[in-house]
Amino acid sequence: MNTDATAAKLAIGSTTQPEPVSAIYENEDPAYRVFVDTLSYLEPDEIALVVDSYRFSEEAHKGQSRLSGEPYITHPLAVAGALAEWRMDAQAVIAALLHDVMEDTAVTKDEIAVRFGKQVADLVDGLSKLEKIEFQPFQVAQAENFRKMLMAMAHDLRIVMIKLADRLHNLQTMAHIRLEKRRRIARETLEIYVPIATRLGLNNISRQLQDLAFKHVHPMRFRVLKRAIKAVRGNRRELLSKTLDGIYSKLHEDNIEAGVFGREKSLYSIYRKMVEKHLSFSQVLDIYGYRIIVRDIPTCYLALGSLHSRYKPVPGKFKDYIAIPKGNGYQSLHTTLIGPYGTPIEIQIRTQSMHNLAEEGIASHWLYKDSEDSGAHLQVKMHKWLHSLLELQSSTGDSSEFLEHVKVDLFPDEVYVFTPKGKILALPRGSTVIDFAYAVHTDIGHHCVAARIDHELISLSTELANGNQVEIITAPQASPNPVWLTYVKSGRARSKIRQFLRASQQNGSVDLGENMLKQELHVLGVLPSEISEEVWERVIRDSGKKSKREFFADIGLGRGLATIFAHRLAARGESTQAETVKPTPLLVRGTEGTAVQLASCCLPIPGDPIIGFLRQGQGLQIHTTTCSVALKSRNTEQQNWIHVGWEPDPGQHFDVRIKVTALNVRGVLGRVATGISQAGANIENVSMDGENLGMYTVLHFLVQVSDRLHLATLMRGLRRMTDVVRIVRDQE
């Protein structure tokens, strides 16, 4: 077999030839012999190459020991052994044997590429941590390393398989590590590696990682729970046996061929249930579950009907993951029945191929290559998810933010919803309409203004439920609202919103900063065109910025005062006038984006006298001149307040609050709302005072108007209504 690695060795005329298979057992310890025996699925020349890589790794790690005192080579040997049990290809097994040599020895990537091929070298490089940056916080370094690993994993899934095997062996052999580090590694495992294993459908390794990490994070709870389960195991033996017999006899009676197996839930899953549902151990009745393996999909449903006719099903506890598989490809029928002695029993019904995928996930691609279904649909799902990682990487600000987004998408609980055309989308549980919009397409998310769930208009913050049909309504002029970040759930939506807001803030801040500087230069009697490029470059350089754009953005975000930079430019300019002119206000539209924000306390609209407050790093906030919030701080922070005015005819709608006191009669809310609509205003929100005011009721509206004149017209129209007693503009 002419593998990449073999070809590389022959190309350089290596004098070190792979050992013949007959010689590989000489003078080796039992662990090594067991490892070589598991390589029987490989070709002889591949086995010889794996053995050569073992010798290479052993020599590279010579003199190194683990904290237990064992030779370091025992660790890569154990990791490679796990990959061999998954029947992974020779390159992956070789990379597992070499996975620490670049990080812990003087061996370079080029050396590995020359001796074992470029693909092996790339795998080892993907597994090696980044070089430590001096003074870099641990959290930042951790996030950078995860980012590197996940990006490498997106290009070659074998990397994460090796990493999971590496983490499993480390958890199994942590007895000699100091307690603090042990717990940190265990928590990291629960937060990152367990969700990754679950996402890839690797349930066997996921359960092992969970229980081992649980043991190190909460050692006392682990021991107590383990003893309790051991005691219950004996007490419930009769119940378990009776339930198994009952299930088997019922299926046999209905001529359904099936394998029936009882299984004990993992310690960590029982612990999580106790914590999440505030239960004591004695209240957790479903410690055991039952798995039924049948020959095909129709028989799955026949078995379900058979068991439902014998045991009463618990309402709301049936899930069909065959019709709608989980995001990691998992398929089974789940039901909970009331078994003997009134004890609830959890049942999973699946075919053998589904069982293979459920237990081994993406590893079944290697384990069951000869089976009819080796997980092709799972491969497609994983490809889509890995592609989403690459997309997330490109739109994320830094490694910590990327890790935050990935953590959200890794957790397995999902909600399944439908597009209007019947396509199923899987989203993290708790996702809202906004998450759905971004899952469909980034532009749909950016321009989302409203939505319908099952044909009814709903709020954009509404959480989705399984089976919802969701339709998104868009508008070309709409854009993401920063408030969305408080209720979106998916990493994709959060990343896209943040990316848009960063770009908008940057662009808006540049324009705002340039206008503010022009205003200050005007006060000094200087035209920007009179300032030479040499002077611009000197002032920009002295401010520590690299370009005019960056220079203007800092002014717009309040990080630098326009008046100071204007004086510097004027002082160094060739033509400044001695006299100053009357200051002109900075004109705003109120729709510049995050660089200019209309204060929520007073909600100014065109026509209101306004003033601007420049908050460092947050841009310009516009208040009415009579706003109580503005009046309080104008005396103490005078230097941050600037003279502003409205641009003529902004051509937009602005939020404003009005309070209507009306007669407490039937249909009054509808009549007032109709009056607002007839005045050409949009209603954004409406609420009523909770107090019983007898013959009167107070209605609070958030409406959109074009300017102060439009608001006055609206309020005059409402005052003419017989039901309306009083109407005022509500400014807190």
N, C-alpha and C positions, 0 to 999 in steps of 0.2 A: 504494500500500500504506500503510495507516494504522498505522504502527508507533508504539510507545510514545513513542519519541524525536520522531518527526515531529509527533505530537499535542501534545507538550509545547511544541514550537516555535511551532505555530500558535496554541496557547492563550494565549501571552503576547504575541502580535502582534509577534514579532521582526522587526525591520527588516532583519536580515541573512539573506538568502535563500540556500539552497544554490546553488552554481554549476551552470550547465547542464553536462551531460556533455561537450559539445563543447568547453568552455573549460578543462577540468581538466588538459590536457597542456601548457598554455602555460608556457614558461620553467621547466621542471622538470628535475631531474637524472635519469639513467637508472634509478637504483634506484626512484625514485618512479613512473616510467613503467611499469616492470615490475610494481610493486605494483598500480597501477590496472588493468593488463591482467588480473591474476589475480582481479579482482572481477567478472568478466563473468557469474558465476553469480547475482549479486544483481540486484534490480530497479533501474531507473534512478534512482528517488527515493532508494533505499537507498545507491547508489553516491555520489550527490551529498551525502548526509548523512555518509558516511564521509570524503569529501574535506573537508567542512566541519570535521569533528573533527580532521583532519590539520592544517588551517590553525590551529585553536584550540590544538592541542598545540605546533605550531611557534612560535606567538606566545608561549605560556606559558613555553617553554624557551629563548626568545630570549636570546642572550648566554651560555648554558651550553654547556660543551664536555665531551667525554669525555677521559679521560687521554691518549688517542691524539691529541687535538687536533681530532677530527672534531666537527661540531655535534651536540649531544645528541639532536636529533630523529632521527638515523640509527638509534638504538637502538629506540625505540618503533615506528619504521617497519619494522624487521626483524622485530620480534615480531608486529606486525599482519600482515606478509607471511606468516609461518608459519601463522597462523590462517586466512588466506585460502586457502592451499594445502590446508588441511583442510576448506575450504568451510564454515566456520562462519558463523553468522548475523551480520547487520550489527551488532547490539548488542555481540557479543563482539569483533568487529574494532575497533569504536569504542573499547571499553574498553581494548583492547590499545594503541591509539594514545595513550590518556589515562592509562595505568596508573601513571605516575610523577608526574603533575601535582599531586596532593594532597600527596604526600610531599616533592617538591622545589621546588614553587612556591607562590605565595599563593592558588592556586585552591582553592575549598571544595567540599564535597560538594553543597551547595545550588546552587551555580552550575552544576555539571555536571547536576544533576537538572532545573533549569529549562531548560537549553539542549538536553540530549540525552535526558532522561527518567530516571525513578527507577531503572529496572532497570540502566541503564548506570552510574548513580551508585553503586548497591549493589555492582556488580561492581568498580568502581575502589576503593571503600572496602574491599572484601574483600581486595584486593591490596596495600593500603597498610599499612606497618608501624605498630605501635603507637607512640605518642609515647614517647620515651625517658624513663625515670624516673631521676632523679638518684641516683647511687651504686649503681644496680642492676647486679649482676654480668652480664657478657656472656651467660653460659649461661642465666641466668634470662630475660633479655630475648629471647634466641633462642627459648627454649621458649614464651614468651608469644606471640611472633609466629607460630610454627608452629601453636600452638593456635588462634589467630585465623583463620589461613589455612584450616586443616582444617575448622573449624566453618563458615566461609563456604562452603567447597567442598562440605560436606554439604548445603547448601541450594541451591547452584548449581554444577554440575560444570564450567561454563565457566571458573570462577576458576582451577582447577588446570591447565586447558589453557593459559591465558594464562601462568600462573606457570612451567610447564615450558618454554614457548617463550622466555620471558624468561631463564630459567636457561641454556638452550642457547646463546642469543646471547651472554650474558655469558661463558660458558666459551670460546666461539670468539674472543672479543676481550679476553682477559685479559693480553696480552703486556706491557702498560704498568703493571699492578698490581704492588705490591711482593710479593716471594716468599712471605712469611709469610701474607699475606692470601689470595694465590692458592691456597696449599695448604689453608687453612682452608675456603675456598669449595668446593674440589674434594672435600675429605673430607665436608663437609656434603652435597654432591651424591650421593656414594656411599651415605651413611647414610640419607638421606631421599628425595631426589628420584628417584633411580634405582628404589628399591623402590616408590614411588608410581606411577611410569610403568609398571613391571612389573605392579603390582596392577591397573592400568587396561587392561592388555593392549597398551600403546603400545610395542611391541618395537623399532620403528625408532628412536624418540627415546630409548628406554632404552639401546640400543647406542651411540648417538652420545654420550649423556651419560657412559656408562661409559668409553669410550675417551678422551674429552677430559679427564675428571677424573683418570684413570689417568696421562695425560701430565703433569698438573700435580703430582700427589702423588708420583709416582716417575718423573721425567723421564729419568733414565739408563736405568732398566729398560725404559721405553717405547721408547727409541731402539734399545737392543740387541735387544729382541724384534722390533721392526719390521724391522730389518735381517735378522735370522735368518729371519723368515717370507718376506721378499722373496727370499732365497737359496733357500729350500725350494720356493718357488712355481715356480721354473724347473726344479729337480731333479725335481719330482713332476708336471710337466705331462703326461708320458706316462701315468703312473698315473691321473691325474684323467680324461684323455681315454678311456683304456681302460675305466675303471669306468663312465663315462657311457654309452659305447657298449654295454657289456654290459647295463646296466640297461634301456636303451631297446630293445635288440634282444629281450630276454627278454619285456618287456611287449608289444611288437609281435607277437612269436611267439604269445602267448596272447590276441591280439585285444583288448588293453586299451589304449584311447586315453588318453594321459597326456602331460603336459608334464614333462620331467625337467631339473632345474637343479642345478648344483653351487654350493656357497656356502662361503666362507671364514669361519671363526669369528672373532669379534671379538678384538682383542688382549687386552682385559681378561679375557674368559672363558678364554682360553688361560693367562693369567697366574694366574688364580684356581685353575685346575686344577693347575698346577705347584705352587702353594703348599699347597693342601689335600691333595694326594696325594704331596707330597714328590718330584716328578719333575723331571728336567732337561728342557730343551727337546727334546732328541733322543728322549726317551722318550714325548713327547706325539705319538701317531701320528694321532689323529683331528682334525687341524687343519681338514680339509674335511668337510662334510656334504652330503647330497643330498636334495633336496626333490622330491616327486612330486605333481603336481596332477591330480586325476581329476574326473569329472563328478558323482559322487554317492557316498553312504556305502557301499552294497554294493560298488562298484568299489574302494573303499579296501581292503576285506578281500580282494578278488580279487587286487589288486596285491601285497598282503602275502604271500599264498600263493604267487604266482608267483615273487617274489624269494627266498622261503625255499626254493623248490625248486631255485634256481640257486646261491645262496650259503648257506653254513652259518651259521645264526643263533647268536649268543653267548648262552648260557643266562643267564636272569635280566635280560636287557637289553631285554625287550619291555614296552612300556607302552601301554595302550589309553586314551588321553585323549579318545576319541570317546564311548565308553560312559560314562566318568566324567570330565567336563571338569575342568580346573583351576579354582581359585577365581576367576580373572580371565576365565573363559569360554573359554580356549584349548582347541582340539580338534585332535587329530592322532593318528595311529598312529606310535609310535616303535619302531624296532628297530635293533640293531647286528649287522652281518654280517661274516663274514670274506671280504674281497674279494681281488682279484688280488695276488699276491706275499705273501699272508698278512696283509695290512694290514686292520685293522678299519675299517669304514665305517658311519657313522651315517645312517640313513634316516628321513625324515619323510614320511608320506603323508596327504594331506588334500584336501578339495574346495576350489573357488575361494572360496566364501563363508567357509569356515574359514580360508583363507589371508588373506582380507581382515581378518578379526578378529584373526588371529595377528600381522599386521604393524601394523595401525592401531588395534586395540583399540576403546576407546570412541569414538575419532575416526571409526570406520567408520559410526557413527550419522549423521554429517554427510556423509561422503564418498560413501556408497553408499545414499542414501535411496531410490533408484529400484529397488534390487535386491530380490529376493524375501525375502532374509534380511538385514535391516539390523542384526542383533544384538539382537533383542528379549530373548533369554534373558540376554545380557550386561547389558542395562539392568536387568533384575530383580536379578542378582547384585550389580551396583554399588549399586543402591538399598539392598539389605540391608546391604552393607558400610558405606555412608555412614550408615545408621541406627544401626549399631553404634558408629560414632564419636560420635554424639550421646549414646548411652547411656553410653559410656565417659567422656565429658566430665562427665556428671552425677554419676558415682560416683567421680571421681578427686579426690584432695586438692589438688594444685597442678599448675601447667603442666609442671614438670619430670617429675613422675610420669606425667602424661598422655602426654608425649612418649615416655617410656620404654615405656609400654604399647603405643602406636601403632607404635613401631619394631619390636616383636616381631611384631605382626600384619601388618606390611608385607612381610616377607620371604616370597618366593614358594614355597619348599619346603613341601609340604603332605603330610599323611597322610590317607587316605580310609577312614573306618570306618562301620559300619552300626549303626543302632538295632535292637532286637529286632523292630520292624515293617518293617525293610528300608529305612528312610530313610538316605540317605548324608549324612554330615557331613564337612566338610573342616576340618582343624585344622593348626596349625603342626607341622612335623616335630619329634619329640621330646616331643609332648604326652603327658600321662598320663591315667589314668582320671578324675582330678579335673577336668582341662580338658574332657573329654567331658561330665561331669556338668553343668558350668556352661554348656556350649554348648547343652545340652538346655533347661535352665531354671535360673534363679538359685536357686530353692528346692530343686531337686534337688541342686545343688552344696552348698548350706548344710547339708543333712541327709544327705549321703552318708556311709555307714558301711562299705560293702563293694561289691564288683563282681564280675561274671563276664565273662570274655573267652572267647568260643566255648564257653560253658556250664561253664567251669572257674573256681572261686574264685581270685582273685589279689589281690595287694597293691595299695593305692590309688596307690602310686608307680610302678606298672608302665607302661612306655612302650608306646604303641599302635603297631601295624604295619598297613600297608595290608591291607584286607579283613577286619580283626577285627570280630566282632559283639560289642557291648558292652552289658551290662545293669547298671544301677545299683541298688543296694539302699540304701534310706533308712530312717531312724528319726526320729520326731518330735522326740525330745529331743536329737538330735545337733547339733553346730555346728562351724564351721570351726576347724581346728587351725593355729596359726601355723607349724608345721613344713611345712605344705603349700606355703608360699611358696618353699621351697627346691627344689621339683621341678616346680611348675606351669610351663607354657610360654606359654600364650596370654595376651594382654593382658586379655581379658575376665575370665578366672578370677582373675588376679592382682589386678585392680582390685576385683572383688567381695569377695574374701577380705579385702583391706586395708580396704575400706569397713566390712565387718562387724566386724573386729577393732577398728577405731577406735571404732565405736559401742559395742561391748561394753566396751572399756576405759573409755570415758567413763562409761557407766552404772554399771559396777562400781566405778569410782573414786569416783563421787559417793556411792554407798551406803557404801563403806568409809570415806571421809573423814568422813561424817556420824557414823558409829558411833565412829570414833576420837576425834572432838571431844567427843561425848557422854561417852565414857569419861573423858577428861581433865577435863571439867566436873564429873563425878561425884566425881572425886578431890578437887576443890576445894570440894565441897559445894554446887554450883550446878546448878539444874535449867534446861534450855534454855528452858522455858516462862516462867521468871522474867526472861529477858532481853528487853528491849523491842525493837521493830522499829527504833527510832531507833539503838539501840546496835549492832544487827546491821549496819545500813546504814553506820554510821560505820567499823566495823572492816573490813567488806568493801571499802569505798571506800579506806581507808588501805592495804589490802593490794594495791590496784591491780586488783581484780577487779570485774566488772560485776553479778554475781548470786551468790546462795547456791550455786547449782549449780556454777558455775565455781570458787567458793571451796572447796567440799567436794571437787571433783575434784582440785584442786591438793594438798590434804592427802592424799587417797588415793593420789596418784602420788608422794608424797614430796617435792614441791616446796616444801611449807611444813610446819612441825612443829605438830602438834595441840596440844601442851602450851603453846607460845607464844601461839597464838590463843586458847586457853582462858583463860589468864591475862589477856589483853587484854579479853576479853569479861567476865570476872569483875570486873576492876578498874573497868570502866566500867558494870557492871550496878548495879542499885539494891538488890539483896539478895544478899549473899554471906555465907556462914556462916564463923565464925572457925575452926572445927575442920574437919579433913579426915577423910574416911572411908577405910576400907580399899579399896585399888584392886581393881576387878573386871576380869577379863580380857575382851578383845575376842573375841567369839564368831565363829567362822568355820565355813562348811560345806565349804570346799574346792572348791566348784563355782561360785564367784562370777564366773568368767571370767578375763580377763587381769589384772584388778586384784588378784586373790589367786591366787598360784601355789604349788602344792606342789613343793618343791625336788626336783629329779631325783636329787640325791646320796643322799638318805635316804628318799624316798618315804613321808612320814608318812601314817598312816591313823587314822580315829577310834579313840580309846582310847590312842593314843600321847601322852605328854606333849610339848607343842609350844611353840615360841617363834617370833615373827615378826620378820623383818628388813625394814625399810622402805628400799628402794633408790630414789633420786631418779629420777623419770620412769618407773619400771617397776612401781610398786605394791608390794604386800606379798608377801614370799616366806616360806612356812611350812617350818620345819625341826623335826625331833625335837630334844629338849633334849640328847640324847647324840650328835648328829651331829658328826662330826669337823670338817667345813667350818664349821659354826656355832661350835664351840668356839674355832677359830682366830681368828675376827674379833670375837667378843663382847668380848674384852679391849681391842681397838683402836678399835672403833666402837660403844661402849656406847649412845650417844645414838640410834642407829638401830634398836635392838632393843626390841620392845614385848611386853607380856604378852598372850598369846592362849590361847584354849581352843576346844574343839569345841562346836558347837551340838548339842543332844540330837537323836538320830535323824536324821542328814542325809538318809537314804533314797537314797543313791547308792552306786556302786561305785568303788573306788579301786585304782590300780595298786600292786603290791607285787612285789618280786623274791624268789624262793626258789631255793636251790641244793640239789639232790638228788644224793647219792652213792648209786649203785645197782650191783648186780651187772651185769657186762657180758655179758648173755645176750640171746638172740633175743627180740624183742617187748617188751623192758622199757619202751621209750619209750611205746608204745601203752598199756601197763597203767598206768603212772604218769599219763598224760594222762587216762585213763578215771577214775582215782581223783580227780583234780582236778575233773573234770566232775561226778562224783557228789556232791562236796562243795558243789555249787552255785556254783562259781567259773568265770569265763571265762578262757581262755588267750589272751593277747594276742601272745605271742612265745615261742619256744623255741629253744635252741641247745645244742650239745654242745662240751665241751672238745676241742680238736684233738689233744691228746697221747694216745698209746696208753698207758693205765694198766693194761694187763693184765686182771685179773679184775674191775676196777671201771671205771665210767664216771661222769662228772659232767654232770648235766643242769641247765641254767639256764632257769627259767621266769619270765616276766612275767605275773602273773595279776591278776584283779580280784576284790576282796573288799569286803564292806560295812563291816567294822571289824576291830579287833584280835581280838575274840572269834571272828569268822568265820574269821580266819586261823589261830587256835589250833586250831579244830575241823578245818580242812583238814589242818594239819600232823600232828595226832594220827592222822587217818585214813591218811595216807601212811606214817607210822612203823609201822603195823600190817602193811604189805605185806611179804612175805618177801623180795622183791627189793631193798627199800630198806635201805641201811646207815645213812645219816645224812641229816638234813634240817635246814637252817638258813635263817633269814631273811637275805637278802643286802643289807646296807646299806653302801655304799661309804664 
